[in-house]
Amino acid sequence: MATGQLFSKTTQALFYNYKQLPIQRMLDFDFLCRRETPSIAGIINPGSEGFQKLFFGQEEIAIPVHLGIEAACAAHPTADVFINFASFRSAAASSMAALKQPTIRVVVIIAEGVPESDTKQLVAYAKANNKVVIGPATVGGIQAGAFKIGDTAGTIDNIIHCKLYRPGSVGFVSKSGGMSSELYNTIARVTDGIYEGIAIGGDVFPGSTLSDHVLRFNNIPQVKMVVVLGELGGRDEYSLVEALQQGKINKPVVAWVSGTCARLFKSEVQFGHAGAKSGGEMESAQAKNQALRDAGAVVPTSYEAFEGAIKETFEKLVEAGKITPVKEVVPPQIPEDLNTAIKSGKVRAPTHIITTICDERGEEPCYAGVPIFSLVEQGLGVGDVISLLWFKRSLPRYCSRFIEICIMLCADHGPCVSGAHNTIVTSRAGKDVVSCLVSGLLTIGPRFGGAIDDAARYFKDAYDRGLTPYEFVEGMKKKGIRVAGIGHRYQNLK
Ligand SMILES: CC(C)(COP(=O)(O)OP(=O)(O)OC[C@H]1O[C@@H](n2cnc3c(N)ncnc32)[C@H](O)[C@@H]1OP(=O)(O)O)[C@@H](O)C(=O)NCCC(=O)NCCS
């Protein structure tokens, strides 16, 4: 486990399993913090390769997408955080593969339901190799003004509201991801804000513990006080009690262990998290709160009083000259996505294309107002489709039949017969008759109508050499060359 700061303003991560929303939120946070480089160097998405287009502020950037972990690490050797959005089925295997990469230092596991025996193996490997695991079942964490993991702290509005775009003086660690969003708000209200916040996740065996992070915060000079939100169940808070008793933490700790209401139930209750179940008196919220209080932490009498306790501790530090509250900065404005702005009625956008024939705005394209499927249901054909597309109405059956006969008769000319087609197109473009003819004539080539050129060449050659027609035809026959331009089947005399 690292003993100091985990992240900085230049930290870059690899993101496993493409999830557009959390990735875009990380990039929006980067922009808000005026980071120079995006916090995501690459994405790993088994089964697809290439790049994904995302926004970095107003600019569109292409983030490389790799098939596998090894290839991604090789391509981005400076990315040392691995954010794992794999499902619970594959999270352990991909996390272990990431931990084994020499470039990866921190692995964050989002999935809930990772088997405990797998997590234990990950934790053992990480400890032995001096790496950090955050999670499983975590939303992640944030270093204010520097680096954010996935969905931590919610929407951009919430992040701005909680002033997470610039560092404050409080280190915060929580078991719960949802409650950490609540506490970011509380801490922003009564202090100069968060320096770093981590949610360790609600599993019974988290990759890193509350006390691991509190001890780390103790070594970060910018962190002046620590806020801890524990939970009933497990004994992690007692490691913190021990560290306090042993004098290993010399910064004020304000703590609350939630789940005091468990006593109101007659039988044991499993709360939302896998680990939130008290297996005995020692694991109850009351016992842990008391132990923390006895060890010197500031522990309020209820959750409602938590905010007041944080405020009071912060103000004491300011009075004692230990904190000079950070100066407020104005974050840049994140450009709103066009679709979101349109939906909220803030902007309107002109259409780029208007088509008077095919309407593709709905679930099913319509030709002149007639849904395609109804054409199929009515047993109508190509002639009817053309009458809708070209004449914008359903023509009588004899007309659509006529169109179909024209198509049937012309069909054999295939796609290379473009002379007449070009003449028609040029004429539809409103050009004069000479231009129309020229456009058609210039298309005559070896694949259509070009025989006439060859015929002219041979006839001129024969004339220049003074051959009679008989000598010319006979000579060609002997050489095995067919005279071009002669012998079209339609012109054969029967
Ligand atoms: C963990 C989490 C991000 C996983 O995302 P997900 O959308 O459930 O999973 P995906 O759809 O991406 O993947 C599911 C499976 O489908 C597979 N899959 C997805 N698209 C596929 C495709 N087109 N073809 C084949 N397989 C596909 C994936 O490979 C994956 O396989 P795996 O389970 O063997 O790994 C998501 O479940 C989650 O956010 N859970 C909540 C976690 C949480 O609450 N954490 C605590 C916060 S406080």
The ligand as a Gaussian input file, in Angstrom:
#p B3LYP/6-31G(d) Opt

LIG

0 1
 C      -19.726000      -3.276000     -13.050000
 C      -20.496000      -2.701000     -14.222000
 C      -19.831000      -1.409000     -14.640000
 C      -20.467000      -3.720000     -15.374000
 O      -21.142000      -3.212000     -16.464000
 P      -22.351000      -4.031000     -17.168000
 O      -23.000000      -3.064000     -18.090000
 O      -23.163000      -4.713000     -16.150000
 O      -21.588000      -5.140000     -17.942000
 P      -21.394000      -5.217000     -19.525000
 O      -22.703000      -5.199000     -20.204000
 O      -20.418000      -4.224000     -19.954000
 O      -20.773000      -6.628000     -19.647000
 C      -21.488000      -7.803000     -19.271000
 C      -20.943000      -8.963000     -20.065000
 O      -21.450000      -8.882000     -21.397000
 C      -20.375000      -8.976000     -22.307000
 N      -20.693000      -8.154000     -23.491000
 C      -21.052000      -6.859000     -23.528000
 N      -21.261000      -6.489000     -24.791000
 C      -21.047000      -7.576000     -25.555000
 C      -21.103000      -7.853000     -26.943000
 N      -21.459000      -6.899000     -27.816000
 N      -20.800000      -9.090000     -27.367000
 C      -20.453000     -10.064000     -26.488000
 N      -20.376000      -9.868000     -25.154000
 C      -20.680000      -8.645000     -24.711000
 C      -19.189000      -8.409000     -21.575000
 O      -17.971000      -8.861000     -22.117000
 C      -19.427000      -8.953000     -20.205000
 O      -18.974000     -10.283000     -20.121000
 P      -18.392000     -10.809000     -18.736000
 O      -19.476000     -10.669000     -17.730000
 O      -18.004000     -12.204000     -18.999000
 O      -17.224000      -9.912000     -18.428000
 C      -21.994000      -2.417000     -13.857000
 O      -22.654000      -3.632000     -13.629000
 C      -22.150000      -1.522000     -12.669000
 O      -21.956000      -0.339000     -12.747000
 N      -22.533000      -2.096000     -11.529000
 C      -22.771000      -1.377000     -10.322000
 C      -21.514000      -1.359000      -9.512000
 C      -21.687000      -0.564000      -8.240000
 O      -22.779000      -0.262000      -7.854000
 N      -20.557000      -0.275000      -7.585000
 C      -20.578000       0.421000      -6.341000
 C      -20.761000       1.854000      -6.542000
 S      -20.886000       2.677000      -5.052000

